[in-house]
Amino acid sequence: MLPERIISHLNLVPHIEGGYFREVWTAPAERGERPIGSLIYYMLTHGDVSHWHKHDASETWLFHAGAPMALSVADSEHGPVDRTTLGTGFHLGHKPSLTVPQGSWQSARTTGDWSLVSCLVAPAFRYEGFTVAPKDFPIPS
């Protein structure tokens, strides 16, 4: 399937960190508190990069379809970088999901034409708790 058809079918829109997304669930908030979780569909196409970013919450990446996704994670801007491939090639060491701890830097790219994942953030995603690094942000390996 062409990535454009998936983007259209899932009603995805461009994301500020790169790629395409759509929020599909946010838990109800109780008495003005932050919801306990939120979920998005997230797609990267060939040449897209999820630039280095971090959240004030934990994020679990769940692989769905397409080419494997290369996910890089670092506890700090000083590194080191841990690399994980999300996918279904278990014989190749792929994992179906990975949880990135709160405050860790993360970046992702597809290894092929496109990759589709869901990202579950707990507590729920808030833009005020989201930091995107400058494009030339270097984290030592």
C-alpha positions in Angstrom: 0.0 0.0 0.0 1.2 3.5 -0.8 2.0 5.7 2.2 -0.2 8.5 0.8 -3.2 6.1 1.0 -2.5 5.2 4.6 -2.1 8.9 5.5 -5.4 9.7 3.9 -7.2 6.6 5.3 -6.1 7.4 8.9 -6.5 11.2 8.5 -2.9 11.9 9.5 -1.5 15.4 9.4 2.1 16.7 9.5 3.8 16.6 12.9 6.1 19.3 14.1 8.9 16.8 14.8 8.6 15.2 11.4 6.3 12.6 9.9 2.5 12.4 10.2 0.2 11.8 13.1 -3.3 11.8 14.5 -4.4 11.7 18.1 -6.8 8.8 18.5 -7.3 8.6 22.3 -6.9 10.7 25.4 -8.2 9.4 28.8 -10.8 11.6 30.4 -9.3 14.0 32.9 -10.7 14.1 36.4 -11.3 17.4 38.1 -8.9 19.4 35.9 -6.0 17.0 36.4 -3.8 15.8 33.6 -5.3 12.7 31.8 -3.5 9.5 32.6 -2.7 8.7 29.0 -3.0 9.5 25.3 -2.4 7.6 22.0 -1.5 8.7 18.5 -0.9 7.0 15.2 2.5 8.1 13.9 3.9 7.5 10.4 7.3 8.1 9.0 7.9 7.9 5.2 11.2 7.6 3.3 13.3 10.7 4.1 11.3 11.7 7.2 13.0 11.8 10.5 11.5 12.1 14.0 14.0 14.7 15.2 15.5 14.4 18.7 12.8 15.3 21.2 11.8 14.5 24.8 8.6 14.4 26.9 7.8 15.0 30.5 6.1 11.6 30.4 7.0 8.1 29.4 6.3 7.1 25.8 5.7 3.5 24.5 6.2 3.0 20.7 4.1 0.1 19.3 5.0 -1.1 15.8 2.0 -1.8 13.4 3.0 -2.0 9.7 5.5 -1.2 7.0 9.3 -1.3 7.2 11.1 -1.7 10.5 11.5 1.6 12.4 14.9 2.5 13.8 14.5 4.2 17.2 17.4 5.9 19.0 17.2 6.8 22.8 19.6 8.6 25.1 19.2 9.4 28.8 20.8 12.8 28.3 22.3 15.0 25.6 25.7 13.5 26.6 24.7 10.0 25.4 25.3 7.3 24.9 22.6 6.4 22.3 20.8 3.1 22.5 19.4 1.9 19.2 16.4 -0.5 18.8 14.7 -1.7 15.7 10.9 -1.9 16.0 9.3 -4.5 13.6 8.2 -8.1 13.2 11.6 -9.6 12.2 12.1 -11.2 15.6 14.8 -13.5 14.1 16.7 -10.2 13.3 16.3 -8.9 16.8 13.4 -6.6 16.1 11.1 -5.7 19.0 7.3 -5.0 18.7 7.4 -2.2 21.2 9.8 -0.1 23.3 9.1 2.3 26.2 11.2 5.5 26.4 11.5 6.8 30.0 10.3 10.2 30.9 12.9 12.9 30.0 15.0 10.7 27.7 15.9 12.1 24.3 14.5 10.0 21.3 14.6 10.1 17.5 13.3 7.7 14.9 13.4 6.9 11.1 11.9 4.3 8.9 14.3 1.8 7.3 12.3 1.6 4.1 9.5 3.4 2.3 7.3 3.9 5.4 6.6 2.7 9.0 3.4 3.0 11.0 3.4 2.9 14.8 1.3 4.1 17.7 2.8 6.1 20.5 1.2 5.8 24.0 2.2 8.6 26.4 1.6 8.4 30.1 0.6 10.7 31.6 -1.1 12.2 28.6 0.9 14.2 26.0 1.0 18.0 26.5 2.8 20.4 24.2 4.1 22.4 27.2 6.0 19.2 28.3 7.4 18.5 24.8 10.9 19.7 23.7 12.2 19.4 20.1 16.0 19.8 19.9 17.6 21.9 17.2 18.1 20.0 13.9 21.9 19.8 14.4 21.6 18.5 17.9 24.5 16.1 18.5 24.2 13.2 20.9 27.4 11.1 21.2 26.9 7.4 20.4 
